[in-house]
């Protein structure tokens, strides 16, 4: 079993990484392989609503999104981490996830446990956390919880290391994800109906 952890921070080894590393270490102690993917600092294009992905595989913008599409079969779980900017995840990460999930085949991530992790200096964590969880709940992904909302606090990685409750929350998250991975590996996923999309037209 292998879990991908996405670091949506501009700082490769900053506060968000420190939190993700705690989750990854716990997963590895439970026999789960991990990989941390850093999105880097280059601009990330957002969705153009071009419709390419409805006619062909993947996204029309051929970048890290399509790289992950090609590799998604390697991963049985997903953890998405972000710093908190104005009570929201980073713009780079949101652009990446918008395109990743919108252009994905419906079965690509379905049934795979997902979890969000956020890092903030002080406030806005719960709003950013809620925003990230919406990607999972629209994709038939079981959401992994912890003993508290999955957040750490601090202005530097050293601050995060002093957030004992936050780090414990990350370890509990790792334990819960490892448990859920074992459960999903031993059980058949649910069978879903063909998706129905409702559109309302104006009456004129």
N, C-alpha and C positions, 0 to 999 in steps of 0.2 A: 504494500500500500504506500502511496505517495501523496503528499499534500503540497500544493503550491501556495506560497505566501507572497502577496504582491505588496511591495513597498511604494506607496504613492507620494512619498516625501521627496523634496528636492535634495535633501541631505541623505546620502547613502547609508551613513552609519549614525544617524541622529536618534532622536527620541522615539520615532515610529519604529525604526529598526530595533531599538533596544526592547521594545514591547514584543515585536514579532519574534525576536530571537528567543525570548523567554517561552513563547508558545512552541516554537520549533524545537527547542531543547527538550521540552516535556514530551512532545510527540515522539522524538527520537528515542527517549527513554522507554517509550511504550512500543518500540519496534517499528515506528512509522517513519519512512524516509521523507525528507523535506527539501524544498528548494525555495530560496528567496529571490524573487524577481524584482529588480529595481527599475522603475520606469525612466530614470535619468532626469535630465534637466532641459532637454530639447523640447520645443513646443509640440504639443499633441493636438492634432486636428480633431475637431468635433464632427458629429454626424452631419452630413449634408442633405439628408433625406432624399437621396438620389434614387433609391429603390434598387440599386445594383444587387444587394444581398438577397432580394426576393427572386432574382432571376439567375443568380450564379452563386457559387460557393464563396463565402467570406465577404470582406469589405472591399469597396472600390479603392480605398486608401490603403495601399499595401505597406504596412508597417508592423509594429509589434503586435497589433491586434490579430493579424493573419498568422503571425508566427505562433501565437498562443492557440489559435484555432487548430493549427496543424498538430500541436502537441497536447491538446486537451485530453486525449485518451490516456496519456501517461498519468493523469492525476485523478485521485478518488476523492479529494477534498480541496476546498479553497478558503484561504483566509486573506482578507483585504484590509490593509492598514493605511491610515492616512493621518497627517496632522490636521488640526482644526483651524480653518481660516474663516473668520466671520460666521462661526457656528455651522460650518459646512466642510465637506471634504475638499481636498485640493482640486483646482480646476483641471489640472492635467489628468488626475485619476478619474474624475467624473467623465471627461471626454473619452478616455480609454474604455471605461466600463460601459458607457452608453453604446459605443460602437461594438464592443465585444459581445454584449448580450443581445443587442438588436440584430446583429448579423449572424448570430449563432443558430445552428440547427436546434429545434426545440428539445432534442434529446441530448444535446452536447453536455449540459451541466445538470440535467434533471436527475434527482435522486442522490446527488453528491452533496455531502454536508458543507455548508458555508458559514463563515463567521466574519464579522467586522471588528476591527480594532482601531481605536482613535487615540490620538495623543494631543493634549492641549496644555497650555500654561496654566489656565484657570477655568474658564467657562466655555460653553458651546459644545461640550462633548456629546451630550445626549441627542442634540439636533443632528450633528454629523453622523453619529452612530445610527440613528433612525434612517437617514438618507441612504446609507450604504446597505442596510438590511433590505431595502426595497428591491434591490437587484436579485436577491435570493428568493424573496417571496413571490416574485412574478415568474420565476424560472423553475418551479417545482423542486426547489432545493430545501432540505431540512435545515433550519437555522440552529446553530449550536450556541447554547447559552453558557453562562458562568455563574458565579456567586454574586456578581454585581454587573452593571453594564460594563462592557469591555473597553475600559479606558485607563490610561495612565496620565499622570500630571507631572509637569516639570518644564523648565525652559531649556535644559541641557540634558544629555544622556545621564550625566552624574546625578541630576535632580531625580530623574526617573528611577535610577537605582535606589534612591532613598524612599521612593513611593512603595512601601512594603505591601500595602493593600492592593495597589495596582498590579504589582508583579505577581502577587498571589492570585489575583483575578486572571491573569494571563496563564498561569500554571493550571488553574482549574479549568480554564477554557481548553487547554491542550489535553488534559485528562478526559474531558467530556467529548472532545472530537475523536480521540483515539477510541473511546468506548463506542461512539456512534459509527465509526468506520468498521469496527469489528461486527457490530450488529447488522449494518447494511450489507457487508460482505457475505453474511450467512443467510440472508433473507431476500426473496424475490421482491423487486420494486413493484409498486402498484401499477395497474393498467389504467391508463387515462383515456377518457373520451377524446374524440377528435375536437380540436379547439373551435369554439364558436366566437366570432367577433361581431358585436352589435354596433351598428351605425344608425344614427337617427338623422333623417333628412328633414329639412325645414319644409313646412307646408305654406305655399305662397299662392 
